[in-house]
Amino acid sequence: YNPATKGLFATAQIHAIGATSTDDSTAIFAHASYNLDAIAPGLKFNAGYRYTWDDRALALDFKTTTLGSPSCSFSGLTYPNCLSSFAKTFQGPSWTVGFDYSLTNKILLYVASRRGIKSGGFNSTSAIPGTQEYDSERVTDVEVGLKADWTLGSMPVRTNMSLYRGELDNASLPLLPAYQNS
């Protein structure tokens, strides 16, 4: 039973969403390798750094029609002006640092640590206040590995083995759409 229609059927709702987004990314980066043969033949140090600025904007026109009566899906707005705007610069560093050691010309051992970022953004389908924006994710990892070229009979074979551990900070979790008056 639906008290709004005084009947047994659910109220039909129509959601109309119009969105325009812009994304602009700018970064600076550098990467270098330094030969450490004087310390140990075949040893090399690697380092890299990147800083990224992601400018994001979203203009969202989100309307709901229930029983032929239109309204804005976001609270605080009055129909027909249902436009909400979001804009933010998400920024942060990424880096890598590590050592490569060529044990022979066919065997490479390495260790590396890296940090990467995934820019934040906007959840265009949520009408719950405070959930339209999500922050950047960061992952930091450590990896040790072995790369080797060898032969099996007369067939050349390449082996890549590694151990890896990563830690994710500020993970973005999916949020199901929620509509005002639903």
N, C-alpha and C positions, 0 to 999 in steps of 0.2 A: 504494500500500500504506500502511495506517495502522497503526503498531505498537501504538497504544493499543487498537485493536479486533481486531488480528491479521486484518484483512480489507482489501479493496480500496476500501472506501468511506470518505469523510471522516467525522470525528466530528461529530455534530450538537451545536451549542451553542444554548442558549436564553438570551437576555439579558432580564432583567426590570428595568425602570427606573421608579422612582416618584420624583417630584420635586415640591417645593413651593417657590415663590419669592415673595419680597416685594420691592417697589420703592417707595421713597418719595423724592420729589424736592422740594427747597425751594430757592428762589432769591430774590435781591434784584436789582433792576435800575433803571436810570435812563437816560433819553435826552433830549438837548436839542439845539436848533438855535439858532444865533446869527446874526442878520442883520448882514452886514458891508457894507451899502450905503455907509457913510462911506468905506470903502477903495475899493470898486468897486461901482457900482450893479448889483444882481442877484446879488451874491456872498453865499453862506451857508455857515457852518461847522456841521457835524453831528458829534455824539459820543454814544456810548452805552456802557454798561458793565453787565455781568451777572455775578454770582457764583452758582454752582450747587453744591448738596450733594445727591448721589444716594446714599441708603442702600439697599444691596442685600444680600439674603440668599438662600441656597439650601440646602435640606435635600434630600439625594439618597440614595435607597435603591437601590443598584445591585448586582444579583445575577446570577450566571452558573450555568447548569446544564449539565454535560457528562457524558454517559453516565449520566444519572440522579443524578449527584452534585452537589448545590448548593454554591456557594462565593460569597464576596464578590468583586466585580470589582475593588475597590480593595485594594491590598496594605495590610497592617497591620490589617485588620479580620477578625473571626472570625464566620463564619456562625452564627446567623441575624441577628446585629447588624451589618448592612452599611450603617448610616446614617452619612453624612459631611455635615458642615455647613460652610458657607462664609458669611462676612459681611464687608462692607467698605463704607466711605464713600468714594466717588469724588467729588472736588471740583475746581473750577477756574474761572478767569475766561473770559468771552467779551467781546469789545469790537468797536466800530466807530468809525472816525474818517474824516472826509472833507470835501470842499468841493463845493458845487453852484454853478454859475454860469449864470444865465439870460441868455444872450446877447441874446435877444428874448423876447417872450411865447410864442413857438412853438419855441424852440431852447434846450435845456438841456445843458450840458457838466458832467461830474462826474468826480471822482477819489475813490476810497475804499479803505481798507484795513480788513480785518476778521479776527477770530480767532474760531473756533467750537470747541466741544468735543463729543465724543460719549462718553458715560460708559462706563467699563469694565464688566466683568461676569464671569460664570462660564461655562466650557465644560462643560456637564453631561454630555457623552458621552465625555470623555477619562478614562481610568484611568491615564494617565502622570503620575507625580508632578511637580508644578510647572507643569502646563499647565491646571489647572482654572480659574485666574484670568487675566484679561487686563486690561491697563490702559487708560485713556482715550486716545482719539485726539484730535489737535488739527490743525486746518487754519488756515493764515494765508494771506490772499490780498491782492492788489492789483488794482483794477479802474479803468479809465478808460473813459468812454463818452460817447455823444451820444444824446439823445432829441429828435426833431423831429416836429412836425405840419406838414403841407403838403398841397397838393392836386395831383391828377393830372387835369387837365381840371376837371370839377366834383365828382370823387370825393375825399373826405378820406382822407389816408394818414398813418399814424404809423410812424416809423422809430426803431428802437432798435438801436444798434450799440455794441459794447464790446470791449475787449481785457481779458483776465483771466489772471492767473497765480496759482496756489495751490500751497502746499507742505504736504504731509501729514506729520505727525510721529507716530511710534509707531503705525503702521498695524496693525490686527488682521488677521492672516492666518488663513484657514480651516485647521483641523486635523482630519484625518480621524479617526473614532473608533478607538481602540486599546483592546483588552481584555486584561486579564491572562490568561495561559494560553491565548491564541488562537494 
